[in-house]
Amino acid sequence: MLPALTAAISLLRQQDPAEADNFRSTVIVAIEAATRARKGGASPTMAEMTRKITEALDAA
């Protein structure tokens, strides 16, 4: 996974849970926008990376 992302959101959750939720939402919106911008939708690689990023965000 992405341990630095998990650690960052974990620390943020400890300090400011609302801001951690905002950060998670922002990252997800950016991923979705990048996926939509690609003609033909997400490639298998992009779908897998999206899954890994989402797992890292939710692991905290």
C-alpha positions in Angstrom: 0.0 0.0 0.0 1.0 3.6 0.5 2.3 3.8 4.1 3.1 7.5 4.0 -0.4 8.4 3.0 -1.8 6.2 5.7 0.5 7.7 8.3 -0.4 11.2 7.2 -4.2 10.7 7.4 -3.8 8.9 10.7 -1.9 11.8 12.2 -4.5 14.2 10.7 -7.3 12.2 12.2 -5.7 12.5 15.7 -5.3 16.3 15.3 -8.4 17.3 13.4 -10.9 14.6 12.3 -13.0 17.0 10.3 -9.9 18.0 8.3 -8.9 14.4 7.8 -12.3 13.8 6.2 -11.9 16.8 4.0 -8.4 15.7 2.9 -9.7 12.2 2.1 -12.6 13.7 0.1 -10.2 16.0 -1.8 -7.9 13.1 -2.8 -10.9 11.0 -3.9 -12.3 13.9 -6.0 -8.8 14.4 -7.7 -8.6 10.7 -8.5 -12.1 10.7 -10.0 -11.4 13.8 -12.0 -8.2 12.2 -13.4 -10.1 9.1 -14.3 -12.9 11.0 -16.0 -10.4 13.1 -18.0 -9.1 10.0 -19.6 -10.9 9.0 -22.8 -12.4 5.5 -22.5 -12.5 5.6 -18.7 -10.0 4.2 -16.2 -7.4 1.7 -17.4 -6.9 -1.4 -15.4 -3.7 0.2 -14.0 -5.6 3.4 -13.0 -8.4 1.3 -11.4 -5.8 -0.6 -9.4 -4.0 2.6 -8.3 -7.3 4.1 -7.3 -8.1 1.1 -5.2 -4.7 1.2 -3.5 -5.0 4.9 -2.7 -8.5 4.4 -1.3 -7.3 1.5 0.9 -4.4 3.6 2.2 -6.8 6.5 3.1 -9.2 4.1 4.8 -6.5 2.1 6.7 -5.9 4.9 9.2 
